């Protein structure tokens, strides 16, 4: 009865207006709710798009920097040169500066010197190449002993590496590259002198072995060849041996076992060994007696520790695969030893 009374108090027209108002309110709330949902979705989408855009931009910038770095590293070519300077008495000159030297690459001045380091401590990669043919039988044991003593003095464990190659008709790797001089010394006892002599084949073989080591930093490669210089078996020529050394950036020191009063055959062999050594920046040293051998190894040891390491950018930065003749000019009073050139590998 009370509900009927209250209903009776509300006119029918008022009831219609109330219903209309309630409907509008419901639609308004629904519209607001839907608008909020859509706005939130769009914001999230925009945030994700913006994040993706920023990430893509960062990735693009990183990729761009990477591509630029790779391009630069491929375009820039640097040539490394080891230089030995002596005065007229044969003493090492240790006080040269970058301004004292001038580099000519195929007759043209180097674009710029990129580094100049005196008394270099660059890691050493050295090969002992011993003639084990019948012609050196009388000197063989002392040569082994002197080579072992040299390695003990010059090899720095953890930095330098040495290997041993013996040869007669063919070369043989007795001990691969190691920083343990005693292992190389033990390897010297594994072969006896016999047979003929293939010097040029052995030089090319040893240079290839040194070149197999891919160092991440600049190093020095040196080959110490102990022989009488009488090649009677090689398939390669002297020039091919020189090329193998230049391509592997290896300096060759030749210790000649010929006595100073040797006959014409020994003289002819020494001339070729002198050419082989000097073309690579090394030299021919006398090693006919025990004292000669000891002094020769001592000279090499001091020279390896008193070299200048020089890097330069050539006048033409594009590698052409050809041989480039190299000349280093310095004070007139000095003698400068360096390799005669290099091959600009493509």
LUMSELUM-706590 format. One record per residue (C-alpha): x, y, z; residue in one letter. Coordinates in pm, whole numbers, plus 32768, in hexadecimal, padded with zeros to 4 digits. Layout:
# LUMSELUM-706590
XYZA
...
***
This chain:
# LUMSELUM-706590
800080008000X
811B80F08059X
81CA80A67F0CX
808780E77E4EX
805B822C7F0DX
81BE829F7EB4X
818882427D49X
804A83037D45X
810184377DC0X
81E884367C86X
813C84AE7B4BX
816583D97A0CX
821584F77950X
831A85117A64X
8359839D7A50X
83A983BE78DBX
849B84DC7916X
854E84167A26X
857882EE793BX
860583D3782DX
8700846C7920X
876E8313799CX
87A082A27834X
887783CF77E2X
89488397791CX
8981822978C0X
89E88286775FX
8ACF839777E4X
8B7882AC78D7X
8B9D81A477C6X
8C2F82A476D5X
8D24831E77DFX
8D8981B97831X
8DBD815D76C5X
8E7B82A27683X
8F62825977A7X
8FA880FA772AX
8FEE817175C8X
90CD828D7643X
919481A37720X
91BE80AE7600X
923281C27517X
932A8242761BX
93B780E7764BX
93CF80BC74D5X
9479820D74AEX
956A81B775C6X
95C2806C7523X
95EA811373CFX
96C482217465X
9796811C7519X
97B4805073DCX
98118187731AX
991C81E77416X
99A38083741BX
99AE8079729FX
9A5C81CB7296X
9B5E81547393X
9B95801372D0X
9BB980D9718EX
9CB881C1722EX
9D7D809872B8X
9D747FE97167X
9DDE812A70C1X
9F07814F71AAX
9F647FE37170X
9F5780076FF7X
A02C81417004X
A133809670DFX
A1477F696FF7X
A16780486EC7X
A27F81116F65X
A33F7FDB6FCEX
A32F7F566E6BX
A399809B6DC9X
A4C080EE6EA9X
A60080306E52X
A72F80396F35X
A88A7FBA6EE1X
A9717F476FF8X
AAEB7F6A6FE1X
ABFF7EF670CCX
AD307FD570B6X
AE927FA27139X
AF7C80CD7144X
B0F780B77175X
B21381B07165X
B35181867098X
B3E680AF71AEX
B2BF7FC071A2X
B233802D72F2X
B0BA8045731BX
B02581A27317X
AF0F81BA7419X
AEAC832A7417X
ADFC835872C8X
ACB2841672C8X
AB8F840971D6X
AC038551713DX
AD5484B470E7X
ACC783BE6FE8X
AC1483DE6E9DX
AB6382BD6DF1X
AB3E828F6C79X
AA4081946BF4X
AA83814E6A83X
AB39829B6A79X
AA1983606B12X
AA1B83ED6C76X
A94483386D75X
A7FF83EC6DBEX
A84E83ED6F31X
A9048325703CX
A80282877122X
A8F082147234X
AA63821A7284X
AAEA8144739EX
AC5B812B73FBX
AD007FFD749FX
ABC67F3E7459X
AB407E3A7548X
AA4A7DAF744CX
AA167C367475X
AB187B6973B9X
AACA7A4172D6X
AC17799D7285X
AC6B786971BCX
ADB577AE71D6X
ADFC77127082X
AF1F761D7093X
AFCD75846F69X
AFD7740F6FB8X
B07C73A06E76X
B1C072D86E6AX
B28F740F6E19X
B26B749E6F7BX
B2B273607041X
B3EB73E670EDX
B33D7522716EX
B1E9749171BBX
B1FE74507332X
B28A75A57388X
B185764F72AEX
B076759A7373X
B111760274BDX
B13477707453X
AFD0778173D2X
AF4B76F4751BX
B01377F375E4X
AF94790E7506X
AE2878AD753DX
AE5D789676B2X
AEDE79FD76B6X
ADEC7A9F75C3X
ACA079E975EFX
ABAC7A8776E8X
AAAD7988776AX
A94779FA7738X
A9A77AF27629X
AA9D7A61752BX
AA81791D7466X
AB88784A73B7X
AB89772072CEX
AC8D7633723FX
ACAA75BF70D7X
ADB574D07059X
ADF9748F6EEAX
AECB73CD6DF3X
AE19735F6CB3X
ACD573D56D4EX
AC6E74AA6E79X
ABD874116FB1X
AB2A74C070D3X
ABD774347206X
AB29750C7308X
AA0575F772CBX
A9E57753735FX
AA08775074DAX
AA7B783C75EDX
AB4577267696X
ACAD773B761AX
AD0275EB76B7X
AC04753B75D7X
ACAE75CF74A4X
AE047569752AX
AD8B7405755EX
AD0D73FE73F8X
AE6D74417377X
AED472E673E4X
ADD5723B7306X
AE91724271BBX
AFEE71FE7133X
B09A72A7700BX
B08671E76EC3X
B024720E6D56X
B018733A6C6CX
AFAD74A36CA8X
AE6875576C4BX
AE9376AE6CEAX
AD9277756C24X
AC8276716C54X
ACCA76716DCAX
ACBD77EF6DE1X
AB6A77FC6D35X
AAE876E36E14X
AB5B778F6F56X
AAC878DF6EEBX
A97A78396EA6X
A981779B7001X
A9C278EE70A3X
A8AB798E6FD7X
A7AC788C704FX
A7A2793071A5X
A6917A3A7199X
A6F47B3A72A0X
A5FB7C3F7315X
A7147D3B7346X
A84D7DA17286X
A9707CAC72AEX
AACE7C787227X
AB237B467159X
AC8B7AD77133X
AD2C79A67099X
AE8E793D70F9X
AF2078636FE6X
B05A779C7037X
B0F677156EF6X
B22377126E0EX
B14A77A86CF9X
B181768E6C01X
B024763F6B79X
B02275106A93X
AEC274886AB5X
ADB7759C6ACFX
AC9175AB69E4X
AC6A771F6A32X
AD55783569CAX
AE05793D6A9CX
AD087A446A2EX
ABE579656A8EX
AC7C79376BE8X
ACA37AB16C0AX
AB397AE16BA0X
AAC179E56CA5X
AB7B7AA86DB2X
AAF57BFA6D3FX
A98F7B7C6D2CX
A9A57AF56E8FX
AA5F7C2E6F0AX
AB817B596F88X
ACE57BD66FBFX
ADEF7AD46F68X
AF407AC17013X
B03679D16F71X
B14D79367040X
B24B78BD6F41X
B310778A6FABX
B41177C36E97X
B57178226F06X
B5FA796D6E8EX
B6EE78B96DA9X
B5DA77EA6D01X
B5F477896B92X
B52778256A78X
B3FC773E6AB4X
B3DD77BD6C18X
B40E79236BA7X
B2F678FF6AA6X
B20F78716BB0X
B25E798B6C9FX
B20F7A926B98X
B0B679FC6B6BX
B08179E36CE2X
B0E97B4F6D09X
AFE97BB16C02X
AEDE7AE16CAFX
AF227B816E01X
AF447CEC6D94X
AE0A7CE26CBCX
AD417C976DF7X
ADEE7D926EDCX
AEDD7C986F78X
B04D7C526F44X
B1527B456F0BX
B22C7AF17036X
B3627A19704FX
B33378D37111X
B45877F870AAX
B4EC77CB7207X
B45F77A17362X
B4B4790A73B5X
B4187983726FX
B2D378CF72B9X
B2BD795A7419X
B3047ABD73A3X
B20B7A9E7284X
B0F17A327369X
B14D7B4A745BX
B13B7C4C7342X
AFE47BCE72D7X
AF677BD7743DX
AFD07D447468X
AF4B7DA87314X
ADF47D127358X
ADE07DE37497X
AE587F2573F2X
AD787F3F72C4X
AC8280537273X
AB1C7FED722AX
AA7C80DB7132X
A91E80E0709EX
A8B381BE6F80X
A79381FC6E96X
A80481D26D2BX
A7C082E06C27X
A6C481F96B7EX
A5D881606C80X
A54780676B86X
A5F97F136B92X
A65B7EB36A30X
A6FC7D5E6A70X
A8477DD869DEX
A9A57DF36A6BX
A9F57F486AFFX
AB607FB16B22X
ABA980486C75X
ACBA81446CCBX
ACF581DD6E22X
ADCE83146E23X
AE8083966F57X
AFB384586FC6X
B0CE842A6ECBX
B1C683B26FCCX
B0F7827B701CX
B0B9812B6F77X
AF4B80C36F75X
AEDF7F596F4EX
AD7B7EFF6EEDX
ACC17E206DF9X
ACD27E8A6C8EX
AB5B7E906C60X
AA0C7DE96C97X
A8E77D556BDAX
A7A57E1F6BFBX
A6B47CFB6C1EX
A5597D346B8EX
***
